[in-house]
Amino acid sequence: MNKMPLWTASAMAEAMRATASGALPDAILGLSIDSRTLSPGDAYFAIHGDVHDGHDFVAAALNAGAALAVVERAQRDKFPADAPLLVVDDVLDGLRDLARASRTRLGGQVVAVTGSVGKTSTKEALRAVFAAQGETHASVASFNNHWGVPLSLARCPASAKFAVFEIGMNHPGEIEPLVAMVRPHVAIITTVEPVHLEFFASVEAIADAKAEIFLGLEPNGAVVLNRDNPQFARLRKRAKSLGISRIVSFGADPKADARLLDIALQADCSAVRAAIFGDDVTYKLGIPGRHMAINSLAVLAAAELVGADLALAALTLSQVQPAAGRGVRRALQVAHGEATLIDESYNANPASMAAALNVLGQAAVGPHGRRIAVLGDMLELGPRGPELHSGLNDAVKANAIDTVFCCGPLMRQLWDALSPGKRGGYAETAAALELQVIAAIRGGDVIMVKGSLGSRMKTIVTALERRYPGNAALSDAAV
């Protein structure tokens, strides 16, 4: 079956106020900003990145089958006169204009997600829940920044019944222009935690920045807030000040609209009983961890708010799997048995680190197996960085972690705080720690690897997978 066109070239040109050049095809099948991964029929946007200028790859994109390229007027003369181009003053501004046009033509329900922790996992759970009930579009990976949000929105088919967008930030003022494009019917803030403290004076300032998501809410839209979080009252007050009347809360708090009643935590899933707007719902969640169960309440609240079937939504949660680098499990074939790797290497902050250690504490080890944490620096924490790293020792103790490997100058604070019996190894970099971790693993162990993206902990995950090939170790509930 042929793929339905996403845009026509003429509609793109009109939305972006672009000048057409060359022979343009009628149908545009997709949008790309990467000449290496685009599919034939995509429109290629030559964006200036942090390292490269996309205009340097226009020829490669067209050779790879791009339907056309969007280029800036100042660089038009670099390309042949007959090249299929849409010419704009600024390519990123053109993408934003296309995103706004996409939102205007969209008739479905739109949900936006932000928060210090759990944005991507919540977005993926929403994707799964909505996809079971109609055509659903959601941003890929963590496309949540100044180019990721407009790209995700511009990629949204007009026929989508549901659309889900993740919106991130690490400075004040970043969410407002993004949510102004998305214009959600429901806006979720998963939680507010001490992250990006290098750029904020306080956690309250982080809450105020997250509250920018309220500014793009559609009339009569709803906000969904974590009632267990200390910033709940501040966020609710801000929403009310903006005239938002539909303020929905989730959590274990008895006053929560989506309330956790009971939870049975298991090694690779959770059994949850909740009250969603007064309706009792019992379901299995395919991702382990209490924090994931709390966020699933926000998912079910949002589903109810946009008119999805609540019972089917709860049933679908059993099929949700961890996103890449956020808890994916893999079996490692090691000497004398099998070990389990939990890949949490995508990113880290104090809240997500404590949650990951809690999940590790719930993991079932084999005979003579150990719970091993391999932890890299948590970045962008400002002056509180050393204190927040050493403070992880409380979570290590509370979750009966047997051995800890530490990586980076900030994790040296945790290393020094650990009891000698829990010290597995320390190194300044992930690359330097690789061999120590590989040599320590034995059958029955469960190894969790986590750190900020800049800590490059993925290199240790890759090294373990290369040294000990195995299979994805998924829950029997996963699809």
For each residue, the residues with C-beta under 8 A, 3 or more apart:
1:
2:
3: 29 41
4: 157 159
5: 8 26 27 28 29
6: 28 29 30 31 155 157
7: 11 12 28 31 43 98
8: 5 11 12 26 27 28
9: 12 13 20 24 25 26 28 43 67 68 86
10: 13 14 20 24
11: 7 8 14 15 101
12: 7 8 9 15 16 18 28 43 70 86 98
13: 9 10 16 17 18 19 20 86
14: 10 11 17 101
15: 11 12 97 98 100 101
16: 12 13 70 86 88 94 95 97 98
17: 13 14 88 97
18: 12 13 70 86 87 88 94
19: 13 73 86 87 88
20: 9 10 13 24 85 86 87
21: 76 81 83 84 85 86 87
22: 68 80 81 82 83 84 85
23: 82 84
24: 9 10 20 67 68 84 86
25: 9 28 41 67 68 84
26: 5 8 9
27: 5 8 41 67
28: 5 6 7 8 9 12 25 31 41 42 43 67 68
29: 3 5 6 39 40 41 42 67
30: 6 38 39 41 42 43 155
31: 6 7 28 42 43 45 98 151 154 155
32: 35 37 38 39 42 43 44 45 61 66
33: 44 45 47 54 147 151
34: 37 38
35: 32 38 44 54 57 58 60 61 64 66
36: 60
37: 32 34
38: 30 32 34 35 42 44 61 64 65 66
39: 29 30 32 42 65
40: 29 64 65 66 67
41: 3 25 27 28 29 30 65 66 67
42: 28 29 30 31 32 38 39 65 66 67
43: 7 9 12 28 30 31 32 66 67 68 69 70 86
44: 32 33 35 38 54 57 58 61 62 66 68 69 70
45: 31 32 33 54 69 70 91 92 94 95 151
46: 53 54 55 57 58 61 69 70 71 72 75 91
47: 33 54 91 92 95 147
48: 53 54 91 92
49: 52 53 54
50:
51:
52: 49 56 57
53: 46 48 49 56
54: 33 35 44 45 46 47 48 49 57 58 91
55: 46 58 71 72 75 78
56: 52 53
57: 35 44 46 52 54 60 61
58: 35 44 46 54 55 61 62 69 71 78 79 83
59: 62 63 79
60: 35 36 57 63 64
61: 32 35 38 44 46 57 58 64 66 69
62: 44 58 59 65 66 69 83 84
63: 59 60
64: 35 38 40 60 61
65: 38 39 40 41 42 62
66: 32 35 38 40 41 42 43 44 61 62 69
67: 9 24 25 27 28 29 40 41 42 43 84
68: 9 22 24 25 28 43 44 84 85 86
69: 43 44 45 46 58 61 62 66 79 83 84 85 86
70: 12 16 18 43 44 45 46 85 86 87 88 91 94 95
71: 46 55 58 75 76 78 79 85 86 87 88 91
72: 46 55 75 76 87 88 89 90 91
73: 19 76 87 88 89
74:
75: 46 55 71 72 78 79
76: 21 71 72 73 79 85 87
77:
78: 55 58 71 75
79: 58 59 69 71 75 76 83 85
80: 22 83
81: 21 22
82: 22 23
83: 21 22 58 62 69 79 80
84: 21 22 23 24 25 62 67 68 69
85: 20 21 22 68 69 70 71 76 79
86: 9 12 13 16 18 19 20 21 24 43 68 69 70 71 94
87: 18 19 20 21 70 71 72 73 76
88: 16 17 18 19 70 71 72 73 91 93 94
89: 72 73 93 94
90: 72 93 94
91: 45 46 47 48 54 70 71 72 88 94 95
92: 45 47 48 95 96 146 147 150
93: 88 89 90 96 97
94: 16 18 45 70 86 88 89 90 91 97 98
95: 16 45 47 70 91 92 98 99 147 150 151 154
96: 92 93 99 100 150 181
97: 15 16 17 93 94 100 101
98: 7 12 15 16 31 94 95 101 102 150 154
99: 95 96 102 103 149 150 151 153 154 181
100: 15 96 97 103 104 181
101: 11 14 15 97 98 104 105 154
102: 98 99 105 106 153 154 155 156 158
103: 99 100 106 110 153 156 181 182 183
104: 100 101
105: 101 102 158
106: 102 103 110 156 158 160 163
107: 158
108: 134 135 160 161 162 163
109: 161 162 163 185 186 306 307
110: 103 106 162 163 164 165 182 183 184 185 186 218
111: 126 162 163 164 165 184 185 186 187 188 302 306
112: 164 165 166 167 179 182 184 186 187 188 213 216
113: 119 122 123 126 164 165 166 167 187 188 190
114: 119 166 167 168 169 175 187 188 189 190 210 213
115: 118 119 122 188 189 190 191 192 210 226
116: 190 191 192 193 194 195 206 210 349 351
117: 190 191 193 195 291 349 351 352 355
118: 115 121 122 190 191 291 292 295 352
119: 113 114 115 122 123 142 144 166 167 168 190
120: 123 124 141 142 144 166 323 326
121: 118 124 125 287 292 295 322 323 326 327
122: 113 115 118 119 125 126 188 190 295 298 299
123: 113 119 120 126 127 138 139 164 165 166
124: 120 121 127 128 138 320 321 323
125: 121 122 128 129 287 295 296 299 317 320
126: 111 113 122 123 129 130 138 162 164 299 302 303
127: 123 124 130 131 136 138 164
128: 124 125 131 132 316 317 319 320
129: 125 126 132 133 299 300 303 308 313 316 317
130: 126 127 133 134 136 138 161 162 164 303 308
131: 127 128 134 136 162
132: 128 129 312 313 316
133: 129 130 136 161 162 308 309 312 313
134: 108 130 131 161 162
135: 108 157 159 160 161 162
136: 127 130 131 133 160 161 162 163 164
137: 155 156 157 160 162 163 164
138: 123 124 126 127 130 152 163 164 165
139: 123 143 144 148 149 152 164 165 166
140: 143 152
141: 120 323 324
142: 119 120 148 166 168 346
143: 139 140 147 148 149 151 152 166
144: 119 120 139 148 149 165 166 167 168
145: 148 149 168 174 178
146: 92 149 150 174 177 178
147: 33 47 92 95 143 150 151
148: 139 142 143 144 145 151 152
149: 99 139 143 144 145 146 152 153 165 166 167 178 181 182
150: 92 95 96 98 99 146 147 153 154 178 181
151: 31 33 45 95 99 143 147 148 154 155
152: 138 139 140 143 148 149 155 156 165 166
153: 99 102 103 149 150 156 165 181 182
154: 31 95 98 99 101 102 150 151
155: 6 30 31 102 137 151 152
156: 102 103 106 137 152 153 160 163
157: 4 6 135 137 160
158: 102 105 106 107
159: 4 135
160: 106 108 135 136 137 156 157 163
161: 108 109 130 133 134 135 136
162: 108 109 110 111 126 130 131 133 134 135 136 137 306 308
163: 106 108 109 110 111 136 137 138 156 160
164: 110 111 112 113 123 126 127 130 136 137 138 139
165: 110 111 112 113 123 138 139 144 149 152 153 182 184
166: 112 113 114 119 120 123 139 142 143 144 149 152
167: 112 113 114 119 144 149 175 178 179 182 213
168: 114 119 142 144 145 174
169: 114 172 174 175 196 209 210 212
170: 174 196 199 380
171: 174 196 199 209
172: 169 199 200 205 208 209 212
173: 176 177 209 212
174: 145 146 168 169 170 171 177 178 209 212
175: 114 167 169 178 179 209 210 212 213
176: 173 179 180 212 215 216
177: 146 173 174 180 181
178: 145 146 149 150 167 174 175 181 182 216
179: 112 167 175 176 182 183 184 187 212 213 215 216 217
180: 176 177 183 215 216
181: 96 99 100 103 149 150 153 177 178 216
182: 103 110 112 149 153 165 167 178 179 216
183: 103 110 179 180 216 217 218
184: 110 111 112 165 179 187 213 216 217 218 221
185: 109 110 111 217 218 221 222 305 306
186: 109 110 111 112 221 222 223 224 302 305 306
187: 111 112 113 114 179 184 213 214 216 217 221 222 223 224
188: 111 112 113 114 115 122 223 224 298 302
189: 114 115 192 210 211 213 223 224 225 226 235
190: 113 114 115 116 117 118 119 122 226 295 298
191: 115 116 117 118 226 229 351
192: 115 116 189 203 206 207 210 226 229 230 231 235
193: 116 117 203 206 349 350 351
194: 116 197 203 206 349 350 351 381 384 388
195: 116 117 206 349 350 351 380 381
196: 169 170 171 199 200 206 380
197: 194 200 203 206 380 381 382 383 384 385
198: 379 380 381 382
199: 170 171 172 196 380 382
200: 172 196 197 203 205 206 209
201: 205
202: 205 206
203: 192 193 194 197 200 206 207 230 231
204: 207 208 231 234
205: 172 200 201 202 208 209
206: 116 192 193 194 195 196 197 200 202 203 209 210 231
207: 192 203 204 210 211 231 234 235
208: 172 204 205 211 212 234 238
209: 169 171 172 173 174 175 200 205 206 212
210: 114 115 116 169 175 189 192 206 207 213 235
211: 189 207 208 214 234 235 238 239
212: 169 172 173 174 175 176 179 208 209 215
213: 112 114 167 175 179 184 187 189 210 216 217 223
214: 187 211 217 223 238 239 242 244
215: 176 179 180 212 242
216: 112 176 178 179 180 181 182 183 184 187 213
217: 179 183 184 185 187 213 214 221 222 223 242 244
218: 110 183 184 185 221
219:
220: 246
221: 184 185 186 187 217 218 244 246
222: 185 186 187 217 244 246 247 248 305
223: 186 187 188 189 213 214 217 235 239 244 246 247 248
224: 186 187 188 189 248 249 250 258 298 301 302 305
225: 189 229 232 235 236 239 247 248 249 250
226: 115 189 190 191 192 229 232 249 250 251 294 298
227: 232 249 250 251 253 255 256
228: 232 251 252 253 256 294
229: 191 192 225 226 232 251
230: 192 203
231: 192 203 204 206 207 234 235
232: 225 226 227 228 229 235 236 249
233: 236 237
234: 204 207 208 211 231 237 238
235: 189 192 207 210 211 223 225 231 232 238 239
236: 225 232 233 239 240 247 249
237: 233 234 240 241
238: 208 211 214 234 235 241 242
239: 211 214 223 225 235 236 242 244 247
240: 236 237 243 244 245 247
241: 237 238
242: 214 215 217 238 239
243: 240
244: 214 217 221 222 223 239 240 247
245: 240
246: 220 221 222 223 305
247: 222 223 225 236 239 240 244
248: 222 223 224 225 257 258 301 305
249: 224 225 226 227 232 236 253 255 256 257 258
250: 224 225 226 227 256 257 258 259 294 297 298 301
251: 226 227 228 229 256 258 259 260 294 297
252: 228 256 259 260 294
253: 227 228 249 256 259
254: 259
255: 227 249
256: 227 228 249 250 251 252 253 259 260 297
257: 248 249 250 276 277 301
258: 224 248 249 250 251 274 275 276 277 297 298 300 301
259: 250 251 252 253 254 256 274 275 276 297
260: 251 252 256 263 272 273 274 293 294 297
261: 273 274 275 280
262: 272 273
263: 260 270 271 272 273 290 293
264: 270 271 272
265: 270 288 289 290 293 362
266: 269 270 271 288 362
267: 288 362 363 364
268: 288 329 473 474 475
269: 266 284 285 286 287 288 318 475 477
270: 263 264 265 266 284 285 287 288 289 290 292 293
271: 263 264 266 282 283 284 285
272: 260 262 263 264 282 283 284 285 293 296
273: 260 261 262 263 280 281 282
274: 258 259 260 261 280 281 282 283 297 300
275: 258 259 261 278 279 280 281
276: 257 258 259 279 281 297 300 301 304 310
277: 257 258 301 304
278: 275
279: 275 276 310
280: 261 273 274 275
281: 273 274 275 276 300 310 311 314
282: 271 272 273 274 314
283: 271 272 274 296 314 315 317 318
284: 269 270 271 272 317 318 477
285: 269 270 271 272 292 293 296 317 318 320
286: 269 317 318 319 320 321 475 477 478
287: 121 125 269 270 292 320 321 322 327
288: 265 266 267 268 269 270 292 327 359 362
289: 265 270 292 293 327 355 358 359 362
290: 263 265 270 293 294 355 358
291: 117 118 294 295 351 355 358
292: 118 121 270 285 287 288 289 295 296
293: 260 263 265 270 272 285 289 290 296 297
294: 226 228 250 251 252 260 290 291 297 298
295: 118 121 122 125 190 291 292 298 299
296: 125 272 283 285 292 293 299 300 317
297: 250 251 256 258 259 260 274 276 293 294 300 301
298: 122 188 190 224 226 250 258 294 295 301 302
299: 122 125 126 129 295 296 302 303 313 317
300: 129 258 274 276 281 296 297 303 304 310 313 314 317
301: 224 248 250 257 258 276 277 297 298 304 305
302: 111 126 186 188 224 298 299 305 306
303: 126 129 130 299 300 306 308 309 310 313
304: 276 277 300 301 307 308 310 313
305: 185 186 222 224 246 248 301 302
306: 109 111 162 185 186 302 303
307: 109 304
308: 129 130 133 162 303 304 312 313
309: 133 303 312 313
310: 276 279 281 300 303 304 313 314
311: 281 314 315
312: 132 133 308 309 315 316
313: 129 132 133 299 300 303 304 308 309 310 316 317
314: 281 282 283 300 310 311 317
315: 283 311 312 318
316: 128 129 132 312 313 319 320
317: 125 128 129 283 284 285 286 296 299 300 313 314 320
318: 269 283 284 285 286 315 477
319: 128 286 316 477 478 479
320: 124 125 128 285 286 287 316 317 478
321: 124 286 287 328 474 475 478 479
322: 121 287 326 327 328 329
323: 120 121 124 141 326 327 328 346
324: 141 328 343 346
325: 328 343 344 345 346 347 458
326: 120 121 322 323 343 344 346
327: 121 287 288 289 322 323 342 343 344 356 359
328: 321 322 323 324 325 342 343 472
329: 268 322 340 341 342 343 472 473 474
330: 340 341 343 465 470 471 472 473
331: 338 339 340 341 470 471 472 473
332: 338 339 340 341 441 447 464 465 468 469 470
333: 338 468 469 470
334: 337 338 339 441 442 443 445 468
335: 442 443
336: 442 443
337: 334 366 442 443 444
338: 331 332 333 334 366 443 444 470
339: 331 332 334 366 369 441 442 443 444 445 446 447 468
340: 329 330 331 332 363 445 446 447 473
341: 329 330 331 332 447 449 461 464 465 470 473
342: 327 328 329 356 359 360 363 446 447 448 449
343: 324 325 326 327 328 329 330 449 458 461
344: 325 326 327 348 352 356 448 449 450
345: 325 376 449 450 451 457 458 460 461
346: 142 323 324 325 326 453 458
347: 325 352 452 453
348: 344 352 353 356 375 376 378 450 451 452 455
349: 116 117 193 194 195 352 353 378 381 452
350: 193 194 195 353 354 378 381 388 391 392
351: 116 117 191 193 194 195 291 354 355
352: 117 118 344 347 348 349 355 356 450
353: 348 349 350 356 357 375 378 392 395 450
354: 350 351 357 358 392 395
355: 117 289 290 291 351 352 358 359
356: 327 342 344 348 352 353 359 360 448 450
357: 353 354 360 361 373 392 395 396 398 399 401 448
358: 289 290 291 354 355 361 362 395 398 399
359: 288 289 327 342 355 356 362 363 448
360: 342 356 357 363 371 373 399 401 446 448
361: 357 358 371 398 399 400 401
362: 265 266 267 288 289 358 359 399
363: 267 340 342 359 360 371 446 448
364: 267 446
365: 369 370 371 444 445 446
366: 337 338 339 369 443 444 445
367: 444
368: 442 443 444
369: 339 365 366 442 443 444 445 446
370: 365 402 403 444 445 446
371: 360 361 363 365 399 400 401 402 403 445 446 448
372: 401 402 403 404 405 424 440 441 445 446 447 448
373: 357 360 396 401 403 404 405 447 448 450
374: 404 405 407 424 433 437 447 448 449 450 457 460
375: 348 353 392 404 405 406 407 411 414 450 451
376: 345 348 407 408 411 430 450 451 452 455 456 457
377: 389 407 408 409 410 411 451 452 454 455
378: 348 349 350 353 381 385 388 389 410 451 452 455
379: 198 410 452 453 454 455
380: 170 195 196 197 198 199 452
381: 194 195 197 198 349 350 378 384 385 388 410
382: 197 198 199 385
383: 197
384: 194 197 381 387 388
385: 197 378 381 382 388 389 410
386: 389 390 410 413
387: 384 390 391 413
388: 194 350 378 381 384 385 391 392
389: 377 378 385 386 392 410 411 412 413 414
390: 386 387 393 413 414 416 417
391: 350 387 388 394
392: 350 353 354 357 375 388 389 395 396 414
393: 390 396 397 414 417 418
394: 391 397 398
395: 353 354 357 358 392 398 399
396: 357 373 392 393 399 401 404 414 418 422
397: 393 394 400 401
398: 357 358 361 394 395
399: 357 358 360 361 362 371 395 396
400: 361 371 397
401: 357 360 361 371 372 373 396 397 404 422
402: 370 371 372 422
403: 370 371 372 373 422 423 424 440
404: 372 373 374 375 396 401 414 415 418 422 423 424
405: 372 373 374 375 424 425 426 433 436 437 440
406: 375 411 412 414 415 418 425 426
407: 374 375 376 377 411 426 427 428 429 430 432 433 451 455 457 460
408: 376 377 411 412 428 429 430 451 455
409: 377 412 428
410: 377 378 379 381 385 386 389 413
411: 375 376 377 389 406 407 408 414 415 426 451
412: 389 406 408 409 415 416 426
413: 386 387 389 390 410 416 417
414: 375 389 390 392 393 396 404 406 411 417 418
415: 404 406 411 412 418 423 426
416: 390 412 413
417: 390 393 413 414
418: 393 396 404 406 414 415 422 423
419: 422 423
420: 423
421:
422: 396 401 402 403 404 418 419
423: 403 404 415 418 419 420 426
424: 372 374 403 404 405 436 437 440
425: 405 406 433 436 437 440
426: 405 406 407 411 412 415 423 433
427: 407 430 432 433 436
428: 407 408 409 432
429: 407 408 432 433 456
430: 376 407 408 427 433 434 451 455 456 457 459 460
431: 434 456 459
432: 407 427 428 429
433: 374 405 407 425 426 427 429 430 436 437 460
434: 430 431 437 438 459 460 463
435: 438 439
436: 405 424 425 427 433 439 440
437: 374 405 424 425 433 434 440 441 447 460 463 464
438: 434 435 441 463 464 467 468
439: 435 436
440: 372 403 405 424 425 436 437
441: 332 334 339 372 437 438 445 447 464 468
442: 334 335 336 337 339 368 369 445
443: 334 335 336 337 338 339 366 368 369
444: 337 338 339 365 366 367 368 369 370
445: 334 339 340 365 366 369 370 371 372 441 442
446: 339 340 342 360 363 364 365 369 370 371 372
447: 332 339 340 341 342 372 373 374 437 441 464
448: 342 344 356 357 359 360 363 371 372 373 374
449: 341 342 343 344 345 374 457 460 461 464
450: 344 345 348 352 353 356 373 374 375 376 457
451: 345 348 375 376 377 378 407 408 411 430 455 456 457
452: 347 348 349 376 377 378 379 380 455
453: 346 347 379 456
454: 377 379
455: 348 376 377 378 379 407 408 430 451 452
456: 376 429 430 431 451 453 459
457: 345 374 376 407 430 449 450 451 460 461
458: 325 343 345 346 461 462
459: 430 431 434 456 462 463
460: 345 374 407 430 433 434 437 449 457 463 464
461: 341 343 345 449 457 458 464 465
462: 458 459 465 466
463: 434 437 438 459 460 466 467
464: 332 341 437 438 441 447 449 460 461 467 468
465: 330 332 341 461 462 468 469 470
466: 462 463 469
467: 438 463 464
468: 332 333 334 339 438 441 464 465
469: 332 333 465 466
470: 330 331 332 333 338 341 465 473
471: 330 331
472: 328 329 330 331
473: 268 329 330 331 340 341 470
474: 268 321 329 478
475: 268 269 286 321 478
476:
477: 269 284 286 318 319
478: 286 319 320 321 474 475
479: 319 321
